[in-house]
């Protein structure tokens, strides 16, 4: 029995798998470069819905993005205050009461 064709076919198979793996990595790298990173944590569609519920007939993408950024800044400030309150109470866990107290401040 000649092992050369078997070894050759296995090596060709490994080369194909390796090349396929490299091409998948290449595609992922291209997508990472092309796809823009999100600037915000909250989705812009939620901000657009808030504006439409407030009575806007149409909402531009810039308006939704601006509202999203402002809402995140407000939420960040509330979060910082809530963490301070929880730590002052001797807890690591932020609770609902911490958030409500931070909003009142």
C-alpha positions in Angstrom: 0.0 0.0 0.0 1.4 3.4 -1.0 1.0 6.1 1.7 2.2 9.0 -0.5 -1.3 9.7 -2.1 -2.9 9.5 1.3 -0.4 11.8 3.0 -0.6 14.2 0.0 -4.4 14.3 0.1 -4.4 14.9 3.9 -1.9 17.8 3.4 -4.0 19.3 0.7 -7.0 19.0 3.0 -5.1 20.8 5.8 -3.9 23.5 3.4 -7.5 24.0 2.2 -8.8 24.3 5.8 -6.0 26.7 6.7 -6.6 28.9 3.7 -10.3 28.9 4.4 -9.6 29.9 8.0 -7.3 32.7 6.8 -9.9 33.9 4.4 -12.5 34.0 7.1 -10.1 36.0 9.3 -9.4 38.4 6.4 -13.2 38.9 5.8 -13.7 39.6 9.6 -10.8 42.1 9.5 -12.3 43.8 6.5 -15.7 44.0 8.1 -14.2 45.4 11.3 -12.5 48.2 9.2 -15.6 48.9 7.1 -18.3 48.7 9.8 -18.4 51.8 11.9 -18.3 51.5 15.6 -21.4 52.7 17.5 -20.9 56.0 19.1 -23.6 55.5 21.7 -24.8 52.7 24.0 -28.5 53.4 23.5 -30.1 52.7 20.1 -31.0 55.8 18.1 -34.4 54.2 17.2 -35.5 54.4 20.8 -34.7 58.2 20.8 -36.7 58.6 17.6 -39.7 56.7 19.1 -39.5 59.1 22.1 -39.6 62.1 19.8 -42.5 60.6 17.8 -44.5 59.9 21.0 -43.8 63.5 22.0 -45.6 64.6 18.8 -43.0 64.8 16.1 -44.3 63.6 12.7 -40.8 63.0 11.3 -37.5 62.7 13.0 -34.1 63.2 11.3 -31.2 60.9 12.0 -29.2 63.8 13.4 -32.0 64.7 15.9 -32.2 61.1 17.1 -28.5 60.9 17.5 -28.3 64.2 19.4 -31.1 63.1 21.8 -29.4 59.8 22.3 -26.1 61.5 23.3 -27.9 63.9 25.7 -29.9 61.1 27.3 -26.7 59.0 27.8 -25.0 62.0 29.4 -27.9 62.5 31.8 -28.0 58.8 32.6 -24.2 58.7 33.2 -24.5 61.5 35.8 -27.4 59.7 37.5 -25.4 56.5 37.5 -22.4 58.2 39.1 -24.5 59.6 41.9 -26.3 56.3 42.4 -23.0 54.5 42.8 -21.8 57.1 45.4 -25.1 56.6 47.3 -24.7 52.8 47.3 -21.1 53.0 48.4 -22.0 55.4 51.2 -24.6 52.9 52.3 -21.9 50.2 52.4 -23.2 48.3 49.4 -21.6 47.3 46.1 -25.0 46.7 44.5 -26.9 49.8 43.1 -30.5 49.5 44.0 -33.7 51.1 42.8 -33.8 53.4 45.8 -30.2 54.6 44.9 -31.4 55.6 41.4 -34.5 57.4 42.7 -32.5 59.3 45.3 -29.8 60.2 42.6 -32.6 61.6 40.3 -34.0 63.8 43.1 -30.5 65.3 43.7 
